[in-house]
Amino acid sequence: MRVLRTRSAVRQFTDQPVSDGQLEQLIDAILAAPTGGNKQAWAFVAVRDPRTLRLVRAFSPGMIEPPPLVVVACFDRSRAVKDDGEFWDEGLLCVAMAVQNLLLAAHSLGLGGCPAASFRRGSVATILGLPSHLEPLLLVPLGHPARDLVSPPRRDRSEVVSHEFWGNGTPADR
């Protein structure tokens, strides 16, 4: 619970690289994410090469500071087809859950990050050589935080949680 409650967005990083061991743990966290129907309609590209990072960042106004690592989270359309041939768009949520696992794992390792959706998808796909069935959805810059973390304020649970039906307070309130 401490990891969940103390995580915050990190947009500025030190120059310290993300180690191979840390990257392996981050990947393990991604792959452990829940996925509807076990479709695993996702793919990820871990980018650490300085030149590639610069190119990706050039098309990503949502990425404020240069990070030592970017994980590009993609929706894999080739795995998003139901048994009846219909398109399964819940896979987009599975990518988001995998990114949440990534962010929580990063925080538990003393790293930080913040997903960015503001980028030119086509340009990033070209830079990374993504096949047409992979659609980049989120860029997740990661690294060692340059500042102390401060958890943002959250809305009070009474504003956002009801029990049994909307507007019904906690069981203790009844």
N, C-alpha and C positions, 0 to 999 in steps of 0.2 A: 504494500500500500504506500510505503514511503516513496518508491520510485514513481508511482502514478501521481501522487500528490505534489511532488517537487519538480517534476519535469516542466520545462518552459522552452519557449522558442529561442533558439540560438542562431544568430545571423552573422556574428563576428567571431573569427577563429584565430588562434595562434598559428605560427608557422610549423608547429610540431605535426609530423605526419601521423596518420592513422596506421597502426602497425598491421602486419599481415594477420597476426593472431586476433586482433580486434575485428578486422574485416571478416574473418572466418566466423566469429561469434555473431556478428551482425547478420551475416547470410543465414546462419542457423536460425536466428530469430525470425527472419523473413519467411523461411520455409516452414516454420512452425505455426504460421498464422492460420486462422480458420478460413475455410473456403467452401462456399455453397456447392453441394453435390460433389465435393472433392474434385471439381473441375481444374482447380489450380490454373486458372486462365490468366496467368501473369508471367512476366519475364523481367529480368533486372540486368542493368549494365552498371558495373562498378567502375568509375572513372577516377584514376589517380594521376595519369600522365599530365604534366603541366601544360603541354601544348593543347591537348584535347580539352582540358578544363577551361583554358582560355577561349577556345572556339565555342564550346557549349555556353559559357558565360556571356559571350558576345551576342547570343540570341536569347538571352534570359534576363529580362529586366527585373524579374522577381528575385534574382540572386544578387544580393547587395554586396557582399564581400567575397573575395576569392577563398574558396574552401580547399582543404587538402584532399577531399574526397566528395564525389557526387554519386549518389545512387539514382539511376534513372529507372523509375517504376513504369512498366509498360503493361498494357492490356493485350493479352494474346487472343486475338479473334479466332485463331484456328482451334482453340480449346473451348470456345464459347458457343458451341452448337449443341442444342439439346438432341436427345435421341430421335425426336420427331423431325429434326432438321431445322427447327425454329432457332432464331438467334437468342442467346442467353445473356441479357445485359446486366444481370446481377454480378457478373464477373468484375465490373467496375468497382463494386463495393469490396470485393475480395482484395483487389489491389490496395484499396484504402486501408483495409485491416492489416495487410502485410506491412504497409508503411508505418502504421501505428506501432506494430511490433518492433520495427526497425528503430523508431524514435525512442521507445521505452528501453530497448536493449542498449542503444547508444548512451542514454542517460545513466543506465546502470554501470556502464563502463567508464564513466567520467567524460563522455563525449556529449556533443549536443548537435542539434540540427533544426531545420524548419522546412517543411515541404513548400515548394514553389510551383504554382500552376501557370504563372505568367512567363511563357516562353513560346518561341516559334516551333511548334511541333515538327513541321516538315523539315526545317533546317537542322534541328537536333537529330531527327531520324536519319537524315543524310550524313551528318558528321559521324554518327555512330554505326552507320551501315546497317540499320535495322531493316529486316525484310518487311514486306507490305502488310503482313498479318500482325505485326507488333506496333501498337500505337502508344507512344510515350504520353503518360498522363501527368506524372509528377516528377519533379527534380527534387532530390533531397540532399542539399549540401550538408556535410557532416565534418566535424573536427573537434578539436579541444577548444572549449569556450574561452574567448579573450576576456570575458568579464565574469564576475560572480553571478550565479543564476538567481533570479527573482521570479517566483511563481506569480503569475497574474491573478488578479482577483476573479473569483467565480461567483455566478449568481447563486443566491440562496436556494437550497433544495426546495423550500416551500413555493418558490416561483415556478419550478420546472417539473416537480414530481407530484403526481396525485396517486391515490390508491383506489383501485377498483373502478373508478370513473373520474373524469376530469373535474377538478375543483374540490375533490375530497382530500382533506388533509391526511396527515400521518395517522396510523392507528392510535397513537397516544393522544391525538387531538379529539378523537371521537368520544 
